[in-house]
Amino acid sequence: MDRLRRTVVAALGAALLKPWAVLAAWNKEAFGAKTAPEALKGIGAVGAAPSKDIVIDVPQIAENGAVVPVEITSNIPGTKSLSVLVDKNPFPLVAKFDFMEGALPFVKVNVKMGETSDVRVIAEAGGKHYVATKEVKVTIGGCGG
Amino acid sequence: MAAGPMKMRASVNGGVTDIRVLMTHPMETGQRKDQDGKLVPMHFIQNVTVKLNGKTVVESQISQGVSRNPVFSFRVKGGARGDKVEVSWVDNQGESNRTETAIA
């Protein structure tokens, strides 16, 4: 019984000491946001400064919205994270990548797009947020599946 | 469709390790209807973690907006042939999977 109590106390203590660990698991608020401004608020990126050092490689026209390749690179020194939003999707925030231990601020991922929309990328560096956008025209939407 | 196997390739070129990983997963949005007109429940990967020699290098949170059978590319500075790369995921229904490979 004592051992059980110690385990429970230790687990509770760990949870209290590391609230960020719980938050980092999955940002329900940001991913559940139904508009881009709300999602930006959810990841703390309101008022991000436009930057030409974020490179977004997307097709100009996507014939199939179910699979739109997005390749992003940040040339902003000290970039710690990159987030991808599709402004007009039902839930705009698609992904957030945190880079550590030598990982380069680069990622390639396929996303779904329901309709023609801006693809918005947020980079976080030195405690500040930067943003770049690029429009993708979608011929057939891909949010039904 | 249930979650299935993963495939991964990692190679080092000019001091940078390229990691390419494929996951088999339906990534259901919760908005699609099945043949009987019933909504298919949300089922999607939420977390993807990349480790190099046991150290976490990329931690990602993703949504149902990522395409079915997700494919990711990541780049890590350093890494040598034979080093171990591990990628794991967890979805919103608690399912998970992992794969590892040696850098070629």
gemmi code that builds the backbone of each chain (N, CA, C; Angstrom):
import gemmi

chains = {
    "A": [
        ("MET", (0.832, -1.204, 0.000), (0.000, 0.000, 0.000), (0.865, 1.250, 0.000)),
        ("ASP", (1.927, 1.200, 0.844), (2.820, 2.346, 0.925), (3.511, 2.608, -0.412)),
        ("ARG", (3.874, 1.477, -1.034), (4.581, 1.625, -2.300), (3.653, 2.245, -3.343)),
        ("LEU", (2.393, 1.787, -3.321), (1.419, 2.311, -4.264), (1.259, 3.816, -4.047)),
        ("ARG", (1.168, 4.192, -2.742), (0.969, 5.602, -2.441), (2.165, 6.429, -2.927)),
        ("ARG", (3.357, 5.871, -2.711), (4.553, 6.594, -3.151), (4.555, 6.780, -4.670)),
        ("THR", (4.129, 5.729, -5.367), (4.102, 5.803, -6.831), (3.124, 6.882, -7.278)),
        ("VAL", (1.941, 6.880, -6.635), (0.912, 7.853, -7.002), (1.411, 9.266, -6.715)),
        ("VAL", (2.016, 9.448, -5.540), (2.522, 10.762, -5.158), (3.616, 11.200, -6.138)),
        ("ALA", (4.495, 10.270, -6.496), (5.584, 10.594, -7.421), (5.033, 11.002, -8.780)),
        ("ALA", (4.012, 10.278, -9.238), (3.422, 10.571, -10.538), (2.760, 11.947, -10.518)),
        ("LEU", (2.047, 12.222, -9.437), (1.381, 13.522, -9.302), (2.425, 14.633, -9.267)),
        ("GLY", (3.491, 14.391, -8.509), (4.558, 15.368, -8.392), (5.170, 15.665, -9.748)),
        ("ALA", (5.416, 14.597, -10.523), (6.019, 14.768, -11.842), (5.097, 15.591, -12.728)),
        ("ALA", (3.791, 15.336, -12.629), (2.828, 16.059, -13.453), (2.805, 17.538, -13.069)),
        ("LEU", (2.928, 17.810, -11.752), (2.905, 19.191, -11.288), (4.180, 19.925, -11.689)),
        ("LEU", (5.298, 19.211, -11.629), (6.575, 19.842, -11.952), (6.731, 20.086, -13.448)),
        ("LYS", (6.047, 19.272, -14.222), (6.214, 19.380, -15.676), (4.878, 19.633, -16.366)),
        ("PRO", (4.207, 20.735, -16.079), (2.924, 20.961, -16.748), (3.091, 21.085, -18.259)),
        ("TRP", (4.281, 21.554, -18.698), (4.526, 21.699, -20.136), (4.483, 20.357, -20.843)),
        ("ALA", (4.877, 19.305, -20.125), (4.899, 17.981, -20.746), (3.484, 17.599, -21.171)),
        ("VAL", (2.519, 17.982, -20.352), (1.128, 17.689, -20.664), (0.679, 18.558, -21.838)),
        ("LEU", (1.050, 19.840, -21.778), (0.670, 20.763, -22.841), (1.281, 20.358, -24.173)),
        ("ALA", (2.518, 19.887, -24.131), (3.233, 19.572, -25.365), (2.658, 18.347, -26.056)),
        ("ALA", (1.880, 17.543, -25.343), (1.381, 16.308, -25.923), (0.582, 16.558, -27.199)),
        ("TRP", (-0.460, 17.363, -27.109), (-1.246, 17.692, -28.293), (-2.066, 18.923, -27.956)),
        ("ASN", (-1.825, 19.992, -28.686), (-2.464, 21.275, -28.383), (-3.917, 21.273, -28.881)),
        ("LYS", (-4.787, 20.774, -28.010), (-6.194, 20.593, -28.354), (-6.859, 21.915, -28.761)),
        ("GLU", (-6.509, 22.964, -28.053), (-7.132, 24.264, -28.318), (-6.780, 24.744, -29.729)),
        ("ALA", (-5.489, 24.682, -30.066), (-5.040, 25.189, -31.372), (-5.537, 24.300, -32.512)),
        ("PHE", (-5.474, 22.979, -32.320), (-5.892, 22.073, -33.392), (-7.415, 22.051, -33.544)),
        ("GLY", (-8.128, 22.403, -32.460), (-9.579, 22.418, -32.520), (-10.142, 23.728, -33.042)),
        ("ALA", (-9.277, 24.728, -33.241), (-9.717, 26.042, -33.712), (-10.260, 25.946, -35.132)),
        ("LYS", (-11.366, 26.677, -35.377), (-12.004, 26.578, -36.685), (-11.655, 27.723, -37.628)),
        ("THR", (-10.896, 28.695, -37.142), (-10.429, 29.771, -38.017), (-8.926, 29.939, -37.815)),
        ("ALA", (-8.264, 30.474, -38.847), (-6.811, 30.664, -38.761), (-6.422, 31.593, -37.596)),
        ("PRO", (-7.124, 32.743, -37.413), (-6.731, 33.608, -36.280), (-6.817, 32.902, -34.931)),
        ("GLU", (-7.855, 32.073, -34.752), (-7.993, 31.326, -33.486), (-6.867, 30.315, -33.322)),
        ("ALA", (-6.524, 29.647, -34.422), (-5.445, 28.657, -34.365), (-4.124, 29.342, -34.045)),
        ("LEU", (-3.919, 30.529, -34.632), (-2.681, 31.280, -34.376), (-2.603, 31.670, -32.904)),
        ("LYS", (-3.763, 32.039, -32.368), (-3.816, 32.385, -30.949), (-3.446, 31.147, -30.114)),
        ("GLY", (-3.946, 29.995, -30.536), (-3.694, 28.744, -29.824), (-2.224, 28.355, -29.760)),
        ("ILE", (-1.465, 28.746, -30.790), (-0.031, 28.418, -30.749), (0.790, 29.636, -30.326)),
        ("GLY", (0.118, 30.697, -29.906), (0.812, 31.888, -29.404), (1.496, 32.693, -30.481)),
        ("ALA", (0.946, 32.644, -31.707), (1.621, 33.303, -32.823), (0.849, 34.503, -33.369)),
        ("VAL", (0.085, 35.173, -32.496), (-0.659, 36.351, -32.948), (0.343, 37.474, -33.228)),
        ("GLY", (0.142, 38.187, -34.326), (1.000, 39.316, -34.656), (2.379, 38.905, -35.150)),
        ("ALA", (2.462, 37.730, -35.797), (3.746, 37.280, -36.346), (4.207, 38.237, -37.446)),
        ("ALA", (5.503, 38.453, -37.515), (6.054, 39.376, -38.512), (6.282, 38.651, -39.836)),
        ("PRO", (5.837, 39.241, -40.965), (6.073, 38.609, -42.263), (7.569, 38.444, -42.520)),
        ("SER", (7.964, 37.303, -43.088), (9.381, 37.057, -43.336), (9.585, 36.389, -44.683)),
        ("LYS", (10.613, 36.873, -45.410), (10.945, 36.250, -46.698), (11.919, 35.100, -46.488)),
        ("ASP", (12.330, 34.886, -45.248), (13.288, 33.816, -44.963), (12.609, 32.482, -44.696)),
        ("ILE", (11.288, 32.470, -44.820), (10.571, 31.193, -44.748), (10.248, 30.810, -46.189)),
        ("VAL", (10.758, 29.667, -46.609), (10.547, 29.235, -47.990), (9.465, 28.160, -48.015)),
        ("ILE", (8.408, 28.426, -48.768), (7.304, 27.460, -48.884), (7.285, 26.938, -50.312)),
        ("ASP", (7.469, 25.642, -50.453), (7.443, 25.039, -51.780), (6.159, 24.227, -51.900)),
        ("VAL", (5.192, 24.785, -52.657), (3.903, 24.099, -52.858), (3.540, 24.204, -54.340)),
        ("PRO", (2.694, 23.295, -54.812), (2.260, 23.458, -56.204), (1.334, 24.682, -56.311)),
        ("GLN", (1.391, 25.389, -57.453), (0.489, 26.526, -57.655), (-0.949, 26.042, -57.766)),
        ("ILE", (-1.078, 24.936, -58.479), (-2.400, 24.336, -58.656), (-2.322, 22.886, -58.197)),
        ("ALA", (-3.242, 22.483, -57.324), (-3.283, 21.100, -56.874), (-4.520, 20.460, -57.493)),
        ("GLU", (-4.302, 19.421, -58.302), (-5.450, 18.771, -58.928), (-6.217, 17.954, -57.918)),
        ("ASN", (-5.494, 17.411, -56.936), (-6.129, 16.568, -55.927), (-5.871, 17.151, -54.541)),
        ("GLY", (-6.930, 17.712, -53.946), (-6.778, 18.344, -52.641), (-6.503, 17.370, -51.509)),
        ("ALA", (-6.656, 16.068, -51.777), (-6.429, 15.084, -50.718), (-4.941, 14.915, -50.417)),
        ("VAL", (-4.110, 15.222, -51.407), (-2.663, 15.073, -51.228), (-1.958, 16.273, -51.868)),
        ("VAL", (-1.648, 17.264, -51.049), (-0.936, 18.439, -51.545), (0.436, 18.479, -50.869)),
        ("PRO", (1.513, 18.269, -51.648), (2.845, 18.263, -51.029), (3.276, 19.665, -50.598)),
        ("VAL", (3.719, 19.771, -49.355), (4.177, 21.051, -48.810), (5.588, 20.846, -48.281)),
        ("GLU", (6.529, 21.636, -48.817), (7.907, 21.547, -48.339), (8.293, 22.910, -47.781)),
        ("ILE", (8.712, 22.933, -46.518), (9.032, 24.226, -45.910), (10.423, 24.223, -45.295)),
        ("THR", (11.082, 25.375, -45.440), (12.416, 25.581, -44.874), (12.426, 26.964, -44.252)),
        ("SER", (13.013, 27.087, -43.080), (13.208, 28.412, -42.496), (14.689, 28.740, -42.530)),
        ("ASN", (14.996, 29.922, -43.077), (16.384, 30.398, -43.076), (16.594, 31.418, -41.962)),
        ("ILE", (15.621, 31.512, -41.058), (15.756, 32.414, -39.914), (16.650, 31.721, -38.882)),
        ("PRO", (17.765, 32.369, -38.500), (18.660, 31.709, -37.537), (17.938, 31.357, -36.243)),
        ("GLY", (18.225, 30.184, -35.729), (17.661, 29.779, -34.448), (16.202, 29.356, -34.501)),
        ("THR", (15.719, 28.964, -35.690), (14.322, 28.518, -35.795), (14.117, 27.247, -34.966)),
        ("LYS", (13.159, 27.330, -34.045), (12.909, 26.206, -33.145), (11.691, 25.389, -33.540)),
        ("SER", (10.744, 26.063, -34.220), (9.567, 25.304, -34.619), (8.969, 25.861, -35.900)),
        ("LEU", (8.267, 25.008, -36.618), (7.538, 25.405, -37.820), (6.123, 24.855, -37.706)),
        ("SER", (5.131, 25.720, -37.995), (3.741, 25.281, -37.991), (3.150, 25.510, -39.369)),
        ("VAL", (2.256, 24.608, -39.762), (1.612, 24.708, -41.067), (0.110, 24.861, -40.877)),
        ("LEU", (-0.468, 25.871, -41.536), (-1.909, 26.073, -41.487), (-2.445, 26.146, -42.907)),
        ("VAL", (-3.639, 25.580, -43.108), (-4.355, 25.782, -44.364), (-5.554, 26.629, -43.968)),
        ("ASP", (-5.483, 27.920, -44.299), (-6.446, 28.893, -43.769), (-7.909, 28.483, -43.912)),
        ("LYS", (-8.271, 27.920, -45.072), (-9.694, 27.664, -45.316), (-10.154, 26.247, -44.976)),
        ("ASN", (-9.281, 25.431, -44.411), (-9.727, 24.106, -43.984), (-10.649, 24.240, -42.762)),
        ("PRO", (-11.521, 23.231, -42.534), (-12.425, 23.301, -41.372), (-11.645, 23.483, -40.067)),
        ("PHE", (-10.483, 22.836, -39.974), (-9.576, 23.029, -38.839), (-8.225, 23.437, -39.438)),
        ("PRO", (-7.938, 24.745, -39.438), (-6.776, 25.236, -40.205), (-5.408, 24.695, -39.785)),
        ("LEU", (-5.189, 24.502, -38.492), (-3.846, 24.057, -38.083), (-3.634, 22.595, -38.472)),
        ("VAL", (-2.606, 22.349, -39.280), (-2.344, 20.989, -39.766), (-1.227, 20.320, -38.976)),
        ("ALA", (-0.180, 21.073, -38.676), (0.946, 20.446, -37.986), (1.854, 21.479, -37.349)),
        ("LYS", (2.515, 21.036, -36.287), (3.541, 21.875, -35.649), (4.744, 20.971, -35.378)),
        ("PHE", (5.889, 21.412, -35.854), (7.118, 20.622, -35.705), (8.097, 21.372, -34.806)),
        ("ASP", (8.575, 20.717, -33.764), (9.593, 21.304, -32.892), (10.922, 20.633, -33.207)),
        ("PHE", (11.927, 21.479, -33.458), (13.248, 20.954, -33.839), (14.239, 21.112, -32.699)),
        ("MET", (15.006, 20.054, -32.439), (16.017, 20.118, -31.380), (17.223, 19.286, -31.774)),
        ("GLU", (18.290, 19.386, -31.015), (19.482, 18.524, -31.172), (19.970, 18.393, -32.612)),
        ("GLY", (20.112, 19.508, -33.319), (20.705, 19.456, -34.649), (19.743, 19.263, -35.807)),
        ("ALA", (18.446, 19.103, -35.524), (17.476, 18.964, -36.606), (17.403, 20.294, -37.363)),
        ("LEU", (17.384, 20.232, -38.694), (17.289, 21.460, -39.486), (15.818, 21.865, -39.593)),
        ("PRO", (15.546, 23.178, -39.599), (14.156, 23.641, -39.699), (13.616, 23.432, -41.104)),
        ("PHE", (13.399, 22.183, -41.406), (12.923, 21.764, -42.724), (11.947, 20.619, -42.514)),
        ("VAL", (10.893, 20.588, -43.300), (10.008, 19.426, -43.268), (9.226, 19.354, -44.570)),
        ("LYS", (8.950, 18.125, -44.960), (8.099, 17.909, -46.125), (6.944, 17.030, -45.666)),
        ("VAL", (5.729, 17.449, -45.983), (4.553, 16.709, -45.537), (3.434, 16.894, -46.560)),
        ("ASN", (2.587, 15.889, -46.693), (1.431, 16.016, -47.580), (0.220, 16.433, -46.760)),
        ("VAL", (-0.510, 17.451, -47.235), (-1.675, 17.914, -46.481), (-2.945, 17.828, -47.327)),
        ("LYS", (-4.091, 17.866, -46.629), (-5.387, 17.884, -47.310), (-5.843, 19.331, -47.444)),
        ("MET", (-6.444, 19.651, -48.572), (-7.003, 20.991, -48.749), (-8.410, 20.877, -49.296)),
        ("GLY", (-9.379, 21.464, -48.599), (-10.773, 21.380, -48.993), (-11.089, 22.263, -50.179)),
        ("GLU", (-10.376, 23.374, -50.290), (-10.610, 24.319, -51.376), (-9.370, 25.189, -51.545)),
        ("THR", (-9.391, 26.022, -52.569), (-8.292, 26.963, -52.793), (-8.071, 27.795, -51.535)),
        ("SER", (-6.813, 27.883, -51.106), (-6.544, 28.561, -49.837), (-5.082, 28.988, -49.750)),
        ("ASP", (-4.836, 29.899, -48.832), (-3.462, 30.211, -48.481), (-2.924, 29.088, -47.616)),
        ("VAL", (-1.673, 28.716, -47.861), (-0.956, 27.851, -46.933), (-0.074, 28.792, -46.128)),
        ("ARG", (-0.224, 28.743, -44.818), (0.463, 29.693, -43.939), (1.486, 28.941, -43.084)),
        ("VAL", (2.693, 29.447, -43.058), (3.738, 28.810, -42.255), (4.229, 29.790, -41.199)),
        ("ILE", (4.279, 29.319, -39.963), (4.759, 30.135, -38.847), (6.096, 29.546, -38.379)),
        ("ALA", (7.102, 30.405, -38.283), (8.388, 29.970, -37.724), (8.573, 30.671, -36.387)),
        ("GLU", (9.130, 29.933, -35.436), (9.387, 30.482, -34.117), (10.907, 30.508, -33.925)),
        ("ALA", (11.428, 31.696, -33.649), (12.883, 31.830, -33.452), (13.154, 32.933, -32.445)),
        ("GLY", (13.999, 32.658, -31.511), (14.372, 33.650, -30.513), (13.173, 34.240, -29.782)),
        ("GLY", (12.163, 33.415, -29.539), (10.988, 33.867, -28.813), (10.027, 34.705, -29.642)),
        ("LYS", (10.330, 34.864, -30.949), (9.433, 35.629, -31.824), (8.831, 34.727, -32.889)),
        ("HIS", (7.709, 35.192, -33.450), (7.050, 34.422, -34.503), (7.129, 35.154, -35.833)),
        ("TYR", (7.348, 34.389, -36.887), (7.422, 34.943, -38.234), (6.455, 34.167, -39.114)),
        ("VAL", (5.956, 34.832, -40.157), (4.950, 34.184, -40.992), (5.223, 34.392, -42.482)),
        ("ALA", (4.839, 33.398, -43.273), (4.860, 33.519, -44.731), (3.655, 32.744, -45.254)),
        ("THR", (3.120, 33.174, -46.389), (1.974, 32.446, -46.951), (2.168, 32.264, -48.463)),
        ("LYS", (1.511, 31.259, -48.980), (1.512, 31.006, -50.418), (0.172, 30.371, -50.771)),
        ("GLU", (-0.426, 30.842, -51.869), (-1.733, 30.300, -52.231), (-1.607, 29.049, -53.095)),
        ("VAL", (-2.496, 28.094, -52.824), (-2.595, 26.899, -53.656), (-4.020, 26.826, -54.186)),
        ("LYS", (-4.139, 26.737, -55.517), (-5.465, 26.604, -56.131), (-5.813, 25.119, -56.192)),
        ("VAL", (-6.973, 24.780, -55.651), (-7.364, 23.377, -55.592), (-8.487, 23.102, -56.583)),
        ("THR", (-8.292, 22.099, -57.451), (-9.296, 21.747, -58.448), (-10.362, 20.833, -57.833)),
        ("ILE", (-9.920, 19.773, -57.130), (-10.860, 18.866, -56.466), (-10.513, 18.841, -54.984)),
        ("GLY", (-11.471, 19.201, -54.137), (-11.214, 19.271, -52.699), (-10.925, 17.913, -52.103)),
        ("GLY", (-10.221, 17.907, -50.968), (-9.810, 16.627, -50.395), (-10.185, 16.461, -48.948)),
        ("CYS", (-11.227, 17.178, -48.500), (-11.501, 17.078, -47.072), (-12.550, 16.028, -46.761)),
        ("GLY", (-13.178, 15.467, -47.797), (-14.166, 14.431, -47.551), (-13.491, 13.117, -47.204)),
        ("GLY", (-12.237, 13.012, -47.411), (-11.556, 11.777, -47.065), (-10.213, 11.743, -47.748)),
    ],
    "B": [
        ("MET", (-10.075, 1.044, -42.817), (-8.664, 0.659, -42.877), (-7.975, 0.890, -41.539)),
        ("ALA", (-7.295, -0.068, -41.088), (-6.593, 0.073, -39.806), (-5.176, 0.577, -40.041)),
        ("ALA", (-4.584, 0.997, -38.952), (-3.202, 1.451, -39.033), (-2.313, 0.260, -39.360)),
        ("GLY", (-1.304, 0.469, -40.173), (-0.448, -0.628, -40.602), (1.027, -0.309, -40.505)),
        ("PRO", (1.822, -1.009, -41.283), (3.286, -0.891, -41.138), (3.856, 0.452, -41.579)),
        ("MET", (5.097, 0.682, -41.212), (5.805, 1.906, -41.568), (7.011, 1.526, -42.430)),
        ("LYS", (7.475, 2.511, -43.192), (8.686, 2.309, -43.989), (9.552, 3.523, -43.784)),
        ("MET", (10.858, 3.323, -43.700), (11.734, 4.466, -43.496), (13.059, 4.264, -44.218)),
        ("ARG", (13.597, 5.396, -44.679), (14.926, 5.410, -45.286), (15.689, 6.585, -44.718)),
        ("ALA", (16.926, 6.394, -44.378), (17.755, 7.495, -43.888), (19.114, 7.401, -44.555)),
        ("SER", (19.583, 8.540, -45.080), (20.899, 8.532, -45.711), (21.610, 9.831, -45.384)),
        ("VAL", (22.949, 9.741, -45.276), (23.726, 10.933, -44.939), (24.455, 11.411, -46.182)),
        ("ASN", (24.372, 12.728, -46.388), (24.952, 13.332, -47.578), (25.480, 14.717, -47.210)),
        ("GLY", (26.773, 14.914, -47.344), (27.357, 16.218, -47.035), (27.106, 16.668, -45.610)),
        ("GLY", (27.133, 15.728, -44.680), (26.990, 16.089, -43.271), (25.554, 16.265, -42.816)),
        ("VAL", (24.597, 16.058, -43.728), (23.184, 16.177, -43.353), (22.482, 14.843, -43.589)),
        ("THR", (21.751, 14.400, -42.583), (21.017, 13.146, -42.705), (19.600, 13.437, -43.190)),
        ("ASP", (19.223, 12.787, -44.264), (17.872, 12.898, -44.814), (17.052, 11.722, -44.319)),
        ("ILE", (15.921, 12.012, -43.723), (15.068, 10.941, -43.213), (13.733, 11.014, -43.950)),
        ("ARG", (13.305, 9.901, -44.503), (12.034, 9.849, -45.204), (11.243, 8.698, -44.596)),
        ("VAL", (10.058, 9.002, -44.106), (9.298, 7.964, -43.427), (7.843, 7.947, -43.904)),
        ("LEU", (7.336, 6.730, -44.071), (5.960, 6.549, -44.519), (5.198, 5.787, -43.440)),
        ("MET", (4.007, 6.271, -43.124), (3.173, 5.604, -42.125), (1.896, 5.141, -42.814)),
        ("THR", (1.415, 3.978, -42.444), (0.149, 3.511, -42.998), (-0.943, 3.868, -42.000)),
        ("HIS", (-1.791, 4.804, -42.364), (-2.820, 5.251, -41.419), (-3.973, 5.914, -42.177)),
        ("PRO", (-5.233, 5.639, -41.791), (-6.362, 6.195, -42.539), (-6.498, 7.716, -42.427)),
        ("MET", (-6.035, 8.327, -41.317), (-6.157, 9.760, -41.103), (-7.590, 10.250, -41.376)),
        ("GLU", (-8.547, 9.611, -40.691), (-9.963, 9.969, -40.874), (-10.268, 11.318, -40.230)),
        ("THR", (-10.969, 12.169, -40.986), (-11.248, 13.523, -40.501), (-12.482, 13.585, -39.608)),
        ("GLY", (-13.314, 12.529, -39.660), (-14.570, 12.581, -38.927), (-15.684, 13.236, -39.734)),
        ("GLN", (-15.365, 13.588, -41.000), (-16.370, 14.251, -41.850), (-16.799, 13.371, -43.014)),
        ("ARG", (-16.085, 12.256, -43.171), (-16.371, 11.377, -44.293), (-17.466, 10.384, -43.898)),
        ("LYS", (-18.349, 10.067, -44.857), (-19.412, 9.101, -44.578), (-19.074, 7.769, -45.232)),
        ("ASP", (-19.472, 6.682, -44.567), (-19.236, 5.367, -45.165), (-20.377, 5.027, -46.124)),
        ("GLN", (-20.378, 3.787, -46.639), (-21.374, 3.396, -47.641), (-22.812, 3.500, -47.118)),
        ("ASP", (-22.974, 3.322, -45.799), (-24.318, 3.387, -45.215), (-24.699, 4.813, -44.821)),
        ("GLY", (-23.848, 5.768, -45.154), (-24.154, 7.153, -44.853), (-23.846, 7.569, -43.429)),
        ("LYS", (-23.141, 6.681, -42.717), (-22.761, 7.012, -41.339), (-21.399, 7.696, -41.334)),
        ("LEU", (-21.254, 8.667, -40.439), (-19.975, 9.352, -40.342), (-18.913, 8.394, -39.811)),
        ("VAL", (-17.755, 8.376, -40.464), (-16.631, 7.573, -39.985), (-15.938, 8.386, -38.888)),
        ("PRO", (-15.787, 7.802, -37.693), (-15.203, 8.585, -36.597), (-13.775, 9.050, -36.885)),
        ("MET", (-13.435, 10.164, -36.276), (-12.076, 10.704, -36.402), (-11.063, 9.644, -35.987)),
        ("HIS", (-10.050, 9.482, -36.765), (-8.979, 8.553, -36.427), (-7.726, 9.055, -37.118)),
        ("PHE", (-6.870, 9.693, -36.361), (-5.689, 10.295, -36.988), (-4.508, 10.330, -36.034)),
        ("ILE", (-3.325, 10.316, -36.621), (-2.084, 10.403, -35.842), (-1.994, 11.802, -35.240)),
        ("GLN", (-1.600, 11.871, -33.965), (-1.470, 13.169, -33.296), (-0.018, 13.550, -33.022)),
        ("ASN", (0.814, 12.557, -32.753), (2.205, 12.860, -32.403), (3.171, 12.009, -33.210)),
        ("VAL", (4.213, 12.645, -33.718), (5.269, 11.946, -34.427), (6.597, 12.379, -33.813)),
        ("THR", (7.406, 11.410, -33.393), (8.687, 11.724, -32.767), (9.820, 11.079, -33.568)),
        ("VAL", (10.867, 11.856, -33.816), (12.040, 11.354, -34.529), (13.220, 11.367, -33.567)),
        ("LYS", (13.911, 10.238, -33.478), (15.083, 10.153, -32.601), (16.303, 9.731, -33.405)),
        ("LEU", (17.447, 10.335, -33.070), (18.718, 9.942, -33.672), (19.598, 9.429, -32.547)),
        ("ASN", (20.003, 8.172, -32.633), (20.787, 7.524, -31.570), (20.154, 7.738, -30.196)),
        ("GLY", (18.829, 7.624, -30.135), (18.136, 7.702, -28.851), (17.785, 9.107, -28.388)),
        ("LYS", (18.302, 10.135, -29.085), (18.003, 11.522, -28.693), (16.908, 12.077, -29.581)),
        ("THR", (15.906, 12.693, -28.963), (14.809, 13.260, -29.744), (15.315, 14.453, -30.555)),
        ("VAL", (15.077, 14.427, -31.863), (15.494, 15.536, -32.718), (14.304, 16.325, -33.264)),
        ("VAL", (13.182, 15.651, -33.518), (11.975, 16.351, -33.956), (10.785, 15.799, -33.187)),
        ("GLU", (9.981, 16.734, -32.693), (8.767, 16.370, -31.970), (7.634, 17.058, -32.736)),
        ("SER", (6.668, 16.299, -33.252), (5.616, 16.968, -34.006), (4.236, 16.621, -33.508)),
        ("GLN", (3.362, 17.604, -33.647), (1.941, 17.421, -33.366), (1.243, 17.620, -34.703)),
        ("ILE", (0.393, 16.674, -35.077), (-0.275, 16.826, -36.363), (-1.777, 16.611, -36.212)),
        ("SER", (-2.522, 17.003, -37.254), (-3.979, 16.928, -37.186), (-4.506, 16.006, -38.284)),
        ("GLN", (-5.829, 15.924, -38.346), (-6.496, 15.140, -39.390), (-6.298, 15.780, -40.764)),
        ("GLY", (-5.685, 16.966, -40.813), (-5.432, 17.658, -42.080), (-4.223, 17.125, -42.826)),
        ("VAL", (-3.501, 16.183, -42.207), (-2.390, 15.534, -42.913), (-2.989, 14.406, -43.757)),
        ("SER", (-2.489, 14.241, -44.980), (-3.043, 13.257, -45.908), (-2.963, 11.832, -45.373)),
        ("ARG", (-3.841, 10.985, -45.927), (-3.864, 9.563, -45.588), (-2.500, 8.939, -45.895)),
        ("ASN", (-2.100, 7.972, -45.120), (-0.773, 7.350, -45.246), (0.324, 8.418, -45.294)),
        ("PRO", (0.502, 9.107, -44.173), (1.419, 10.255, -44.140), (2.860, 9.896, -44.517)),
        ("VAL", (3.458, 10.797, -45.265), (4.875, 10.693, -45.621), (5.546, 11.972, -45.127)),
        ("PHE", (6.636, 11.826, -44.393), (7.370, 12.997, -43.912), (8.826, 12.908, -44.345)),
        ("SER", (9.420, 14.081, -44.588), (10.869, 14.155, -44.740), (11.395, 15.106, -43.688)),
        ("PHE", (12.476, 14.703, -43.040), (13.149, 15.542, -42.048), (14.632, 15.575, -42.391)),
        ("ARG", (15.325, 16.613, -41.888), (16.776, 16.697, -42.089), (17.459, 16.992, -40.762)),
        ("VAL", (18.516, 16.270, -40.504), (19.258, 16.463, -39.262), (20.737, 16.642, -39.592)),
        ("LYS", (21.322, 17.679, -38.995), (22.755, 17.931, -39.168), (23.513, 16.838, -38.427)),
        ("GLY", (24.532, 16.313, -39.069), (25.303, 15.264, -38.423), (24.699, 13.898, -38.689)),
        ("GLY", (25.107, 12.930, -37.925), (24.679, 11.562, -38.192), (25.718, 10.912, -39.084)),
        ("ALA", (25.963, 9.651, -38.854), (26.958, 8.930, -39.644), (26.353, 7.603, -40.073)),
        ("ARG", (26.965, 6.993, -41.075), (26.469, 5.699, -41.538), (26.425, 4.732, -40.363)),
        ("GLY", (25.336, 4.019, -40.259), (25.192, 3.047, -39.184), (24.483, 3.601, -37.956)),
        ("ASP", (24.390, 4.939, -37.842), (23.661, 5.519, -36.699), (22.193, 5.120, -36.777)),
        ("LYS", (21.576, 5.080, -35.593), (20.209, 4.592, -35.528), (19.182, 5.732, -35.569)),
        ("VAL", (18.216, 5.636, -36.476), (17.112, 6.588, -36.543), (15.839, 5.849, -36.156)),
        ("GLU", (15.062, 6.468, -35.278), (13.818, 5.845, -34.842), (12.672, 6.837, -34.995)),
        ("VAL", (11.564, 6.396, -35.571), (10.385, 7.251, -35.688), (9.198, 6.516, -35.069)),
        ("SER", (8.441, 7.237, -34.250), (7.269, 6.620, -33.629), (6.081, 7.563, -33.744)),
        ("TRP", (4.876, 7.004, -33.703), (3.673, 7.834, -33.711), (2.644, 7.307, -32.731)),
        ("VAL", (1.742, 8.205, -32.334), (0.618, 7.862, -31.469), (-0.608, 8.529, -32.076)),
        ("ASP", (-1.743, 7.820, -32.153), (-2.934, 8.458, -32.718), (-3.973, 8.773, -31.644)),
        ("ASN", (-5.079, 9.382, -32.085), (-6.090, 9.870, -31.130), (-6.874, 8.740, -30.468)),
        ("GLN", (-6.702, 7.506, -30.958), (-7.380, 6.379, -30.313), (-6.403, 5.551, -29.483)),
        ("GLY", (-5.210, 6.101, -29.279), (-4.228, 5.435, -28.434), (-3.390, 4.378, -29.123)),
        ("GLU", (-3.623, 4.190, -30.419), (-2.787, 3.243, -31.164), (-1.428, 3.878, -31.398)),
        ("SER", (-0.403, 3.057, -31.540), (0.917, 3.609, -31.809), (1.731, 2.624, -32.631)),
        ("ASN", (2.819, 3.123, -33.175), (3.720, 2.263, -33.934), (5.093, 2.921, -33.981)),
        ("ARG", (6.109, 2.142, -34.250), (7.465, 2.695, -34.375), (8.261, 1.868, -35.354)),
        ("THR", (9.283, 2.497, -35.891), (10.183, 1.784, -36.777), (11.575, 2.361, -36.590)),
        ("GLU", (12.582, 1.553, -36.888), (13.942, 2.117, -36.821), (14.771, 1.573, -37.965)),
        ("THR", (15.786, 2.356, -38.297), (16.659, 1.957, -39.388), (18.050, 2.510, -39.114)),
        ("ALA", (19.051, 1.966, -39.807), (20.406, 2.490, -39.682), (20.651, 3.424, -40.857)),
        ("ILE", (21.351, 4.533, -40.618), (21.628, 5.484, -41.692), (22.520, 4.818, -42.735)),
        ("ALA", (22.118, 4.942, -44.014), (22.875, 4.322, -45.097), (23.819, 5.343, -45.714)),
    ],
}
model = gemmi.Model(1)
for chain_id, residues in chains.items():
    chain = gemmi.Chain(chain_id)
    for i, (resn, *xyz) in enumerate(residues, 1):
        res = gemmi.Residue()
        res.name, res.seqid = resn, gemmi.SeqId(i, " ")
        for name, pos in zip(("N", "CA", "C"), xyz):
            atom = gemmi.Atom()
            atom.name, atom.element = name, gemmi.Element(name[0])
            atom.pos, atom.b_iso = gemmi.Position(*pos), 0.0
            res.add_atom(atom)
        chain.add_residue(res)
    model.add_chain(chain)
structure = gemmi.Structure()
structure.add_model(model)
structure.setup_entities()
